[in-house]
Amino acid sequence: MCGIVGVYWQNGRPADRHVVRTMTDALRHRGPDDEGVFLDGGFGFGMRRLSIIDLKSGSQPTGNEDGSVQVVLNGEIYNYRELSETLRRRGHALQTTSDTEVIVHLYEEHGADFVQHLRGMFAFAVWDSRRRLLVLGRDRLGIKPLYYAYTSQGLVFASELKAILRAADVAGDIDSRAVASYLRYGYVPDPLSIFRNVRKLPPGHILAFDGHHDPEPRKYWDPVPFFAERPDARSCDELVEELRWRLREAVRTHLVSDVPIGAFLSGGLDSSAVVALMALEGGQRFTTFSIGFRETDFNELPYARIVAERFGADHRELIVEPQSADRLATILAQFDEPFGDASALPTYFVSMLAAREVKVVLSGDGGDELFAGYDRYVVDERRRQLGWLSEGSVAGVVRGLSNALPEGTPGKNFLFNVTLPRTDRYLDEISRFGSRRLTRILRPGVVDRATDGVAERLETLRHLPFLSRFQLLDIATYLPADILTKVDRMSMAHSVEARVPLLDHPLVEFAAGIPSSYRLHRGETKYLFKRAIEGLVPAETLSRSKQGFAVPLEYWFRGEWHELLGDMLLSPGSMAHGFFDPADVGNAFELYRRSRRPDVLHRLWTVLAFEIWYRQMLSASRQALAYVE
């Protein structure tokens, strides 16, 4: 696990070691064990290393025999041993037992298409000095991040945005489209970033740059074909058996390490299944890490204890309390962009807990997207029966009734939602600020057309069943930009590597082909997955209702954070960025004060997180830019 950075300047400008080192310094938390820099004329890249595999000889950058190909890697290649054997049989002389070196020789064999042979989570940079060619790549599901900026001076890339901002000639102008997208979803979806001239390389893409032509990302993996509904002669029991085998095989591959491995354990289905499968592999006793809350309705620690005791894990727990505003700002600053998922807070603290004992943890993330575990899939199926309300004059009448109800009236948004076409209804369902609220909170002229490509992505999936469309949308947007971003930044803030075996791409490809009726079966989410782990996890885990990784914000804002919302959102100097209408924010604050409605609070949290980011991140970026003349 590492943080990687690099520059490729044009027009004869040489790469500066000081600039590259300044960028790597910004990522020290991602790799406190080692560092390395390589320069070649106008090109230079570097890394910070967290030593997991080949502790003695796995330093980076790593080159081939004559040094003409150099690589830096963030992540893990789980099939590197098999790849190493194949490369040696083909005559390559590997000098280390690291997973990074296989990329060098795979590139020699296959060019940029070598990425097809990788099984793992990764973001990499390959430098081909003979061709003066840079190749960047990101894993299929977007587990590891990679940002890049292309300016008149050349290309800059890094694992995190903060390192990009330390390079010269990279301005930090805020992208108003990204602001609108953030308000909709609580995150900035790929390929956008919060800054106008910085982009995220989308999952499953590579980018080649030769210093002359504009870099254009190219897709090398697409999950859509795997979701195609095809005739399948296998019975449900046969699918269950294969899924159980594939789950175990995915966890086994993710246990490769030269340091001890632990696990995040929430007590829910996915993390419990991962822990159960780790135990099946035997070997050394492992440690599980769980967080809880004093508020009983949000506390899953009793369920986590049941699982840990069942499998004989050394179990560690931590109760999360509301932190000071300063601590909150420090946590949110790890994202470099506004990030509205409040579950980042407990993820930060469970990572802090794990860092006391291990460098690597397995996580259960990805199961809801892969096996149809979200309640919103059930809601869509139920509201399908109300499709007649979205047709003709009936839709106009119902929508008119919704518009006439005062803001905050129970059922107001439900009446609006059921008048929408089915895909629009789903988009409204997953939006914190739907189209009507977005129009009110954004000041006039902020965005001419608040599009982020999400709705357009759904349109390209019209040939698939609705459940598959919505799962694919979540896999392409919510999963990488929210769930995986949260886990990566919060674990890396404590120099912990988090692995997600449920997103092993062979498992993903198999799960996508499960008939939709076995993913969501008569209103039951994760039907086939539950069948596959039955008997592996405790019965209490299998039978309990889905809780999700919820945070007791409403309790915290009645207590320790009572003054925080008003101080941050209504005080003089608030909303100085000019994107939001202070009157609309004030109205939402008053509505929450009167009603204490959780949905209103979560929208206010989204605004609060943006405000905290704006105050802290812009100050930090100005300081970072001061490093470089």
N, C-alpha and C positions, 0 to 999 in steps of 0.2 A: 504494500500500500504506500502510495507516495502522493506528493503534489508535483505537477509538472508545469513548466513555463517555457516560453520561447519567443523569439523575434526573427523575422526574415525581412530585412530592409531591402529596398530597391534603390536604384540610381547610384550604386557604388558606395552607399553608406555602410561602414563596418559595424558589426555587432559589438556592443560595449559590455565587457565583463561586469562592470559595476551595475549596469542596468539589469542584466540577467540575475545577478546576485541579489539585487534589491527586490526583484520579483520573487525569487525563491525564499527570501527572508520573510515575505508576507505569508508564506505557506508552511512555516516551521512546525505548526501544530499538526499538519498532515504527515510530517516525517521528521521526528526529532532525532533519529538515530544516525543519519548520514546525509551528505549532500554531494552534488556533482554538477559541473558546468562544462560544456563543450562549445567552442567557437570555431567558425569556418567562414571567414570573410564577412559577408553581410548576414550570415545566419548564426544564431546561437540559441542553445536551449539548456535547461537545467532542471534539477529535481531535488526534492527533499524526500528521504526514505524512512519508512517505518519497516523495520526488518522483520519479515515473517517467514520467508523461504530462503534457503541458502544464506544463513546469517553472516558467514565469513567472506564469501566471494561474490555476493549478489549486488555489488555497488553499480550504480548507473551514473552517466550514460554507459551503455554496453555496445560494443562494436563487433564487426566481423574480423576475419583474420588480417586483412590489410587495412582496416579502419575506414573503409570507404562507405560503410553503412553503419549508422549510429541510431540507437533507440533509447527513449525514456518511456516508462510505463507506470501508470497509476492503476492499481487493481491486482487481480490474480488470474492466471491462466490455469484452470484446474486440470486440463489434459496435457500439461507440459511434459510430463514424463513420457507419455506415449509419443508425443511429437518429437521429443529429443531422440528417442530410439529410431524413429523413422528417418530423421535427419542424419544421424550417424551412419545408418545403412546406406544413405545416399552420398556419403563421403564428406560430410561437414564435420569440422573439428570444433566441438563445443568445449569451451574452457571452464565453464561453471556448471553448477546444478540448479541454476536459477530459471524461473519461468520467463524472465525478460529476454534472455539470450535466444530462446527459440524463435522469437519474432524476427530477429536479425536474419537468421538463416531461412526462415519461411519466406521472408521478403526476397531473398536471393533466388528462391525456387519459383515463387508464384507472382512476384510483383505485388501490387496493392491488393490483389485478390486473396492474399494469404489470410486476410481477416476471416474468410469463410471457414478456416480450419480451427479457429479459436473457440474454446468453450470456457466462458468465464465472465467476469465483470472487469471492464477495462476502459481506459482512455489512453491512447498512445500517440507518440510522435516518432516517425521514422525519417531520418535525414539521409538522402542518397547524394553523396558529394559529387559523384561522377556526372549525374544528370542534373545536379543543383535542384533537386526535387524534395519537397517536404510533403509527407503524407500524414494526416491526422485521422484518427478513428475513434469511435465510441461504441460501446457494447450494444447489443441488440435491444435491450429493454431500458437503457438509460440509467443503469445503476450507478455508474461513475460519471461525473460532470466534465464538460469541456466547453470553455468559452473562447471566442475568437473575435478579433476586430480587424477589419481591413480598411486601411486609410491610404492617403496619397503617398505615405512613406513606406508602406508595406503591411505585413501581417504580424499580429501579436496574438498569442494564445496562452491559456493558463487553466488550471483546474478550478480556480475561483476568481470571481470578478475583481476582488481586491488586488490581486497580482497584476491584472490587466491595467488597472488604474495607476500602477506604479511605473508603467512604461511611458516614454515621451510620446507626445502627439496623439494621445488617446483621450479625447474629451469626454466629459460626463454629462452630456445633455440628456435630460429625461425624455423618454419616448411616451407621448401621450396615449398611443395605442396600448402600450404595456400597462399604463395606469388604469385604463378602462378594463382591460382583461383582468388585472389584479382585483379590481372591485367586483367583477363578475364571479371569479372563482376562488379568490383568496391566495392566488399565486400567479406568476407570470409564465404562460405556457411557451414551450419551445416552438419556433426558434427565437422568439423574442427574448430580449433582456430589458431590464428597466432603463438602460441607456440606449440611445438611438443608434449609435454606430458599433454596438457590441451585440453579438449573436451567440446563442448556444448551438453547438453542433447537435442536430437531432439524434435520438437513439437510432441505431442501425444504419448509420451513415459514415462515410469517409469523405475526406476533403483533401485534394491534391493542389499544391501551389508551386509553380516553377519560377516565381519572381517576375513573370511577364503578363500572364493572363489572369483575369479575375478568378478568384477561387469559387467554385460551385460545389456545394455538398452533393454527394451521390449516394443513393440508397443501395445498401448491399443485402438487407434483410427486411422482409415485409410479413407481418403476421396475418394479413388479410386472407391469403389463400388457404391458410390452415383452418380458418373458421367456416369455410364453404361446407354447406350441408350436403354430405354424400351418403349414398346408401351404405349401411354398415351391417354386415351379417352377424357381428359379434353380439352376444347377449349382454344384458346388464351385468351379470356375474363375471363374465369374461373381461369386460371393461374394468370392473372393480379390481380384479386380480392384476391386470396390467398396470393400472394406476398405482396400486400399492407397491408394485415392484419399482416403478419409475420414481415414486416418491423416495423410496429407500435408496435407490441408486443416486438420486440427486443429492441427498444429504451426505452419502458416503463420499462423493467427489468433493464436497465442500469442507470436508474434514482434513484435507491435505494441509499440513502446516509443520513448521519446525519449532513452534511455541504452543503453549496450552491454549485450548479453545473453550469458551463458555457459551452461554445462550441467554438472550433476552426472553423472559417468560411473563406474558401478561395474564395467563390463565384462560385465554380464548382458544378457539379451535386450532388456528394456524400455528401459533408458537408452541402449543402443547403437542401438536403432531410432530413438529421439528424436534423437540426435546425427546419425545418417545422414540423417534427414529435414530437419534444420536445414541440413545441407550442401547438400542438393538445392535449397533455396530460394536459395542463392547469397548475394550481398551481402557484407557485411564478414566477415573472418576472425573466428572466435569462440574462446573459451577453455574448456577442459574441466577439471574438478576431480575428483580421485580420492584416496581414502585407502586405505591398506593396513596390514598387520600384519607383524611379524617372523616370526610363526608361519605357516609355508608353507601349511598346510592351510586357512587362513582368508584368504590373501592373493590378491586378484584383480587386483592392479596389472598383471601382464603382459598380461592380456586387455584391460584398459582402454587400455594403451599401443597395442595392435594397432589398436583402433578409432580412437583419436585420430590415429595416424599415417595410417591409411587415408583420413581425411577432412581432413587437413591442419590440425587444430586446434592451437592453442597449449595445451600440456598442462601441468598443475600437479599435483604429488603430495605427499602427506604421510603419514608413517608414524605411526600412533596407538599410543601407549604407555599403560599403566595410570597413571592420575593419582593424586595424593594424595587422601585421604579428604575434605579440605576442597574440593578442586577438583571431586570427584565430587558433593558436596553442592550446590555452586554450579550445576552443570549440571542436576541433577535439580530444583532449586528453580524452574527456568524454567517447569515444568509447573503449579505451584501445587497440584497433586493428586498423590497417589502414582502413579508411572508405572513399570511393570516391564519395559519393552522395552529391553534393554541396547544395542540398536543406536542408541539416542539418543546414545550417546557418540561413535561415529564420525560421526554426522550433525552433531553439534555442531562437530566439528573440520573437516569438509569445508566447512561453512558459514563457519567462521572463515577457512579458506583462500580461499574465493571472495570474501569481503568485502574482501580486499586489492586486488581488481581490478574487481569488478562489483557492481551493485546488484540485478541480476535473473539468475536461473538457471532453466533448464528441467530438470525431473526426470521420471524414468520411472515414478513411483509410480502404482498403480492397475491395471497390466497383469495382475497375477496374479488379482485379483478379477474383472476384466472378461472375461478370456479363459481362465479356469480353469487357472491356472498353479501352484496349490499342490499339493504332494505329498499332502496330506490328502484331496484329491478322488480321487486314485488309490487311497489306502488304503481309503477308503469303498467304492470299486468292487470292490476285491479281497475285502474282508470281507463284501460282499453275498453271496458264495457260502457264507458260514458262517451264514446266517440261521437255519438249523435249530437252531443252538445257543442261540437266544434263545427257543425255544418250549417250553412245558410243563415237564415234570419234568427234561428235559435241562438247561434253563437253571438250575434249582435245584441240580442236581448240580455243574455246572461252576462256578457262583458259590460254592457251598460249598467246593469245592477251592481257589478263589482266596482265600476268607476264611481258610482254614486255613494258607496259606503265610505264613511270616514276612515282615514288612515289608522290602522291599529285594530279595526273591527275584526273579530274572529271570522274566518271564512272568506275574507275579501280576496286574498290571493288564490285560494282554492277555486273560487268562481272564475277568476281570470285564467287560471292554469288549465281548467278543463275545456275552455273554448279554443285552445291551441291545437294545431296538428300534432300528431304524436311525437315526432322528433323535436319540434319546438317546445312541447310540453316537458320533455326530458331535460332539454337545455335550461328551461326556466326552473325546473326542479333542482338542478345542481348549482344554480346561480345564487350567490349571496345578494347581489344587486341585479335583479332582472331588468329587462329593457325599460320598464316604467320607472323603477327606482334609479337606474343609472342615468336616465335623462334628467332627473331632478337633482341628483347630488353633484354631477359634473357641471362645471360652469360652461355657459355657452361658448362655443368655439374651441373647446379643449380638443375635441376630436370631430372631424367632419364625418367620418364613418368608422364607428367603433368595432372594427372587425379584427379578429385574431386568427381566422382560419379554422376555428373549431366547428362552426356550423357547416362550413364548406366541406370539412372532412366527413361529416355525417352524410352529406349528399353523395359522396363517392361510394358509400356503403349500401346504397338502396337495394342492391341485389341480394342482401343478406337478411335473415330474420332480425326482428327488432332487438332481441336480447343480444345477439352477436354484434349488432351495430353499436349498442351502448357499451358492451364490454370492450370492444375495440377502441372506442372513443376514450374510455377511462384508461386503457393500457397505453394509449398514445399521449394523453394529456395529464390526467390526475396522478397516475402512477409515477411517471418520471419527474414531473414538475412539483408535486406536493410530497407524496409518500417517500419516494426514494431520495429526494432532496433533503427532506427532514432528517432521515436516518443518516445520510452521508455527512451532513454538516454538523449535526449534534454529536455523532460518534467521533468524527475527526477533530472536533473541538477538544476532545480529550485523548487524541492519538490512539483511538480504538478503531479497528477494522470491523465493520459489520457486513456479514455475508448473508445473502438471501437465496437459499437453496430452492425455494418454490418458484424462483424465476430462472432456474437453469433452463436454457433455451430448448433442449430436447423435450423436457417436461412441458414447457409452454406449448410447443408444437403439438404434442399429443393431446393435452387438455383442450386446446382449441378445437380439435376434431371430435370431442365428445358431443353427441347430439344435444341440442339445446334443451330438449325435454328432460335430459338427465342432469343438466346443470341447475335449472330451475324447474322443479317437479311438483306440480299442483300446489304452487305457492311456497314450497320449501326450498330455501337457498342451499347451495352447495350439496345437492343431493348425493351425487356420486362420490364426492370427496368424503362426505360423512360415512358413506358405506365403506370406503377404502380404509379409513382409520378406525372403524368400529372394532373394538377389542384391543386396540393399541393404546388409546387414551382412556382415562377414567370415564366411567359412565356419566358422572356429574358434569364433566366438560362437554360431552357429546350432546347431552339433553338440554343444557341451559340455553336461554335466549341470548341472541347476540347483543353485546353491550357496546363494543367499539372502544376506542381509546379516547373516551370523553374526559374533559377537564371541567371541574366544578366552578366555572367562571362566575356564575350567578351568586354563589356563596362567597367567593373571594371579593366580589365587588360590593357586597353588603358589609364586609368586614374590613380587612387590612387595606384593600384597594378602594375604599369608599370614595376618596377624593380624587383618585387618579384620572378617571374619565373626564370629569369637569376641568381639572387642572390642565390636562393635555389637549383637550378638544375645544374648550370654550374660553380659555384665558387669552389675554392680549398676546399677539405673536403667533397664535395657532393658525393653521392653514396658510402659512406664509408662502407655500409653494404655488398657490393660486389655482389648483386643480379642482378643489371641492367648494361647494356653496356653503358657507358657514351657517346660513339660516337653515338649510336642510339638515345639516348635522345637528344644529341646536334643536330642531323639531324632533329628530330621532332621540336625542338625549332626554327630552321632556317626555316623550312617549314611553321610553324605558323607565324613567323615574316614576311614572304613574302606574304602568302596567306590570313591570318586571318580567316582560316577555323574553324568553331565552333567544328567540330568533332576532329580536331587535338588538339584544346585547351582542350577539355574534356579528351583526353588521357593524355595530359600534366598535367592536374589537378589531375588525378589519380596517376601519378608519384609524383607530389608535395605533395599530402596528405600522401603518404607512407613516403616520406622523412621527413615531419614534424613529423609524428608519430614516426619514428625511432629515431630521435634526442631527442624527448621529452619523449617518453614512456620508452625507455631503461634507461634513466637517472632516471626517476621516479621509475622504478622497482628496480634499485640498491639501491635507498634510502629506498624503502619499505622493502627490504630484510634486510637492516641494523637494522630494528626494532627487528628482531628475531635472537637470538643467537643459 
